[in-house]
Amino acid sequence: MTAAQLLVITKAPVPGRSKTRLTPPCTPGQAAAIAAAAVGDTLDVVRATPVQRRVVALDGAPGELDLTGCTVVPQVEGDLGTRLAAAFAAAMAPAPLPTLLIGMDTPQVTSVLLHDALEALLAGGPGTAVLGTAPDGGWWALGLHGAAAAQVLVDVPMSRADTGRLTRAALEDVGLQVVDLPPLTDIDHFADALAVAADCPPESRTRRVVGAVAAGLGDLGRVPGPGHPGDRPHPTGGTGGLEDRDDAAR
């Protein structure tokens, strides 16, 4: 068992509040169903990773979420950077364990990847942070040794194409060496959902739900080809695996 903890920041999957950038082409209900599937798959992977502690920073009522094996802490009010910093503080308050924070919208993540990320954090020592970026310029994972370092997130602009770069710079400005993790695509738009679902195991909730939604949407769910307006890259960056704007904060 790794002497560290995993921290998942998420909001309860509620229609109209979850994954709103999937709408259109999805209905609010379909978007919430995809969010619920992604949360479920992410928490399964977190539970399968041998760590000392698992924490979920939750916005909203748990509803039907399976939070077995996880300590739940409420999210604070404020913008995304404030909520992220507070989540680190809440998770580390009982014991200052090295902590890897992830969102719920990279359900293709594996326990091997999470274990390796924590091992890199531990190997680097207290002067190290680990950061996993996303193709949109944001980030999907951040590992720190102490809650004080997370305070830099309060001043990092979120939901932008340079959020990842600015996060790295803020961490380096407080003396941390930043170690790169493999990049992962997060679910922001429906094209992302299709790409991420294809990287998930066949038996996963995400692949099953996204496939069902895509089938129901027909041509509306088709990913545009090269040169079409719906192609990536998206005009604005998110925080990678962390919900932002309407979807934020979990």
Disulfide bonds with the S-S distance in Angstrom:
none
